[in-house]
């Protein structure tokens, strides 16, 4: 019984620490797309983007993935505990689908002035440390995040061959402090696209640290 109480106290402490970690890193506790209005809806076209890769400096656009059967756009960052929790899973996802008919790109839109860990040089370190095989782009103006109505990090958007939104939601149901990272939700959606099947209509909303908007730049949908 004593060991059980110790384990329960440890788990409770971890769960309580998650929002505090977000606050310490500059986040306003956890955020989610659940219940938000004005978001990009299923069936909507993929907004265009032209952003620099933090590793190579090369400008990458949506149309660079023309011909792929699907396109996955992931809004992530470095500082957020939710992203830190799944970063190895994100890296593995890229490796597992490399060479297949799916384009994958990550974007960070956080204000680097307020969150130094999310500045381009720091993001480059992350990409190299985790050995990302997909482009990691920096959205300095935050206009791409607005176009996609990104809410938090991580926030995932999967588009079909016609570049229509067919999945918006979580990587998986794992959260910092508990549960294995599998990426099962997004993997199931990607596999459906590659197999020509319909993506399951039930999609769990994303949850993570809120996008760190520049002063006066927060869009209405994120409030």
C-alpha positions as CSV (number, residue, x, y, z in Angstrom):
1,X,0.0,0.0,0.0
2,X,2.9,2.3,0.8
3,X,4.4,1.8,-2.6
4,X,1.1,2.4,-4.3
5,X,0.7,5.7,-2.4
6,X,4.2,6.8,-3.4
7,X,3.4,6.0,-7.1
8,X,0.1,7.9,-6.9
9,X,1.8,10.9,-5.4
10,X,4.5,10.9,-8.0
11,X,2.0,10.7,-10.9
12,X,-0.1,13.5,-9.4
13,X,3.0,15.6,-9.1
14,X,3.9,15.0,-12.7
15,X,0.4,15.9,-14.0
16,X,0.4,19.1,-11.9
17,X,3.8,20.0,-13.2
18,X,2.7,20.0,-16.9
19,X,0.9,23.4,-16.9
20,X,3.6,24.8,-14.6
21,X,6.3,23.8,-17.1
22,X,4.3,25.5,-19.9
23,X,4.0,28.7,-17.8
24,X,7.7,28.6,-17.0
25,X,8.5,28.3,-20.7
26,X,6.3,31.3,-21.5
27,X,3.1,29.4,-22.3
28,X,-0.4,30.3,-21.0
29,X,-1.1,26.8,-19.8
30,X,-2.3,24.1,-22.2
31,X,-4.4,25.0,-25.2
32,X,-6.6,22.9,-27.5
33,X,-8.5,23.2,-30.7
34,X,-11.5,21.6,-29.0
35,X,-14.6,23.8,-29.2
36,X,-12.9,26.7,-31.0
37,X,-14.8,28.5,-33.7
38,X,-13.5,29.9,-37.0
39,X,-11.0,27.1,-37.5
40,X,-10.0,25.5,-40.8
41,X,-12.6,22.9,-41.5
42,X,-12.4,19.5,-43.0
43,X,-12.5,19.8,-46.8
44,X,-10.8,23.2,-46.8
45,X,-7.9,23.7,-49.2
46,X,-4.3,23.8,-47.8
47,X,-3.2,27.4,-47.5
48,X,0.0,28.1,-49.4
49,X,3.3,28.8,-47.6
50,X,6.8,29.8,-48.5
51,X,9.1,29.7,-45.5
52,X,12.8,29.1,-44.8
53,X,14.1,25.8,-43.5
54,X,16.0,26.5,-40.3
55,X,18.7,23.9,-41.2
56,X,19.4,24.6,-44.9
57,X,18.0,28.1,-45.3
58,X,16.2,26.9,-48.4
59,X,12.7,28.3,-49.0
60,X,10.1,25.5,-49.0
61,X,6.6,25.9,-50.3
62,X,3.4,23.9,-50.3
63,X,3.8,23.2,-54.0
64,X,7.2,21.6,-53.5
65,X,5.1,18.5,-52.5
66,X,3.0,18.4,-55.6
67,X,2.5,14.9,-56.8
68,X,2.4,13.4,-53.3
69,X,-0.8,11.6,-52.3
70,X,-0.9,13.6,-49.1
71,X,0.7,16.4,-47.2
72,X,1.1,16.6,-43.4
73,X,1.8,20.0,-41.9
74,X,2.8,20.0,-38.2
75,X,3.0,23.1,-36.1
76,X,5.6,22.4,-33.4
77,X,8.3,24.3,-31.5
78,X,11.1,23.5,-29.2
79,X,10.3,24.8,-25.7
80,X,6.9,23.2,-25.2
81,X,6.7,20.1,-22.9
82,X,4.0,18.6,-25.2
83,X,6.4,18.7,-28.1
84,X,9.3,17.5,-26.1
85,X,7.2,14.5,-25.1
86,X,6.6,13.5,-28.7
87,X,9.7,14.8,-30.5
88,X,11.3,11.4,-31.0
89,X,7.9,10.1,-32.2
90,X,7.8,12.9,-34.7
91,X,11.3,12.1,-35.9
92,X,10.4,8.4,-36.2
93,X,7.3,9.3,-38.1
94,X,9.4,11.1,-40.7
95,X,11.8,8.2,-41.0
96,X,9.0,5.6,-41.3
97,X,7.2,7.5,-44.2
98,X,10.3,8.7,-46.0
99,X,10.2,7.6,-49.6
100,X,6.4,7.1,-49.5
101,X,3.8,9.2,-51.2
102,X,3.3,11.6,-48.3
103,X,4.9,15.0,-47.9
104,X,5.8,16.0,-44.3
105,X,6.8,19.5,-43.1
106,X,7.1,21.0,-39.6
107,X,6.6,24.7,-38.9
108,X,7.3,26.8,-35.9
109,X,5.4,30.1,-35.6
110,X,6.2,31.2,-32.0
111,X,7.5,34.6,-31.3
112,X,11.2,34.1,-31.0
113,X,11.7,37.4,-29.1
114,X,9.6,36.2,-26.1
115,X,10.6,32.5,-26.4
116,X,14.3,32.3,-27.2
117,X,14.2,28.5,-27.4
118,X,12.0,28.9,-30.5
119,X,14.4,31.1,-32.4
120,X,15.6,29.7,-35.7
121,X,19.1,28.8,-34.5
122,X,17.6,26.9,-31.5
123,X,15.2,25.1,-33.8
124,X,18.1,24.1,-36.1
125,X,19.8,22.5,-33.1
126,X,16.6,20.6,-32.3
127,X,16.2,19.4,-35.9
128,X,19.8,18.2,-36.0
129,X,19.7,16.6,-32.6
130,X,16.5,14.7,-33.4
131,X,17.6,13.9,-36.9
132,X,14.5,15.2,-38.6
133,X,14.3,14.1,-42.2
134,X,11.5,16.5,-43.0
135,X,11.9,20.3,-43.5
136,X,11.5,22.4,-40.3
137,X,10.4,25.9,-41.3
138,X,10.2,29.2,-39.4
139,X,7.1,31.4,-39.8
140,X,8.5,34.7,-38.6
141,X,5.4,36.8,-39.5
142,X,3.0,34.2,-38.1
143,X,0.8,34.6,-41.2
144,X,1.1,30.9,-42.0
145,X,-0.1,29.9,-38.6
146,X,-3.0,32.2,-39.0
147,X,-3.9,30.8,-42.4
148,X,-4.0,27.3,-41.0
149,X,-5.7,28.5,-37.8
150,X,-3.1,26.8,-35.7
151,X,-3.9,26.8,-32.0
152,X,-1.1,25.0,-30.2
153,X,2.0,22.9,-30.5
154,X,1.7,20.3,-31.6
155,X,-1.2,20.9,-34.0
156,X,-1.4,18.5,-37.0
157,X,-3.1,19.0,-40.4
158,X,-3.3,16.3,-43.0
159,X,-4.4,17.0,-46.6
160,X,-5.3,14.6,-49.3
161,X,-4.0,14.5,-52.9
162,X,-6.3,17.4,-53.8
163,X,-4.9,19.3,-50.9
164,X,-8.2,19.2,-49.0
165,X,-8.1,18.9,-45.2
166,X,-9.0,15.4,-44.1
167,X,-7.5,15.3,-40.6
168,X,-6.9,17.9,-38.0
169,X,-6.0,16.7,-34.5
170,X,-3.6,15.1,-32.1
171,X,-0.4,13.0,-32.8
172,X,-1.8,10.4,-30.3
173,X,-3.4,10.4,-26.9
174,X,-0.1,10.4,-25.0
175,X,0.6,13.4,-22.8
176,X,3.6,14.5,-20.8
177,X,4.1,12.3,-17.8
178,X,2.1,9.3,-19.1
179,X,1.4,6.9,-21.9
180,X,3.6,5.6,-24.6
181,X,4.2,7.8,-27.7
182,X,2.9,5.9,-30.7
183,X,1.6,8.5,-33.1
184,X,-1.3,6.1,-33.7
185,X,-3.9,8.8,-34.6
186,X,-1.9,10.5,-37.3
187,X,-0.4,7.2,-38.6
188,X,-3.9,5.8,-39.1
189,X,-4.9,8.8,-41.0
190,X,-1.8,8.8,-43.2
191,X,-2.2,5.0,-43.9
192,X,-5.8,5.6,-44.9
193,X,-4.7,8.3,-47.4
194,X,-1.9,6.1,-48.9
195,X,-4.4,3.2,-49.2
196,X,-7.1,5.3,-50.8
197,X,-9.4,4.9,-47.8
198,X,-11.6,7.4,-46.1
199,X,-10.0,8.9,-42.9
200,X,-12.1,8.1,-39.8
201,X,-14.4,11.1,-39.2
202,X,-13.9,10.9,-35.4
203,X,-10.7,12.9,-34.7
204,X,-9.4,13.9,-31.3
205,X,-8.5,17.6,-31.1
206,X,-4.9,18.6,-30.7
207,X,-3.6,19.7,-27.2
208,X,-0.4,21.4,-26.3
209,X,1.1,24.8,-25.5
210,X,-0.6,27.8,-27.1
211,X,1.0,29.5,-30.1
212,X,3.1,32.4,-28.7
213,X,1.8,35.3,-30.7
214,X,3.6,38.6,-31.1
215,X,2.1,41.4,-29.1
216,X,-1.1,42.5,-30.7
217,X,-1.0,39.7,-33.3
218,X,-3.2,37.1,-31.7
219,X,-6.1,36.2,-34.0
220,X,-9.7,36.1,-32.9
221,X,-10.0,32.3,-33.4
222,X,-7.3,31.7,-30.8
223,X,-8.9,33.7,-28.0
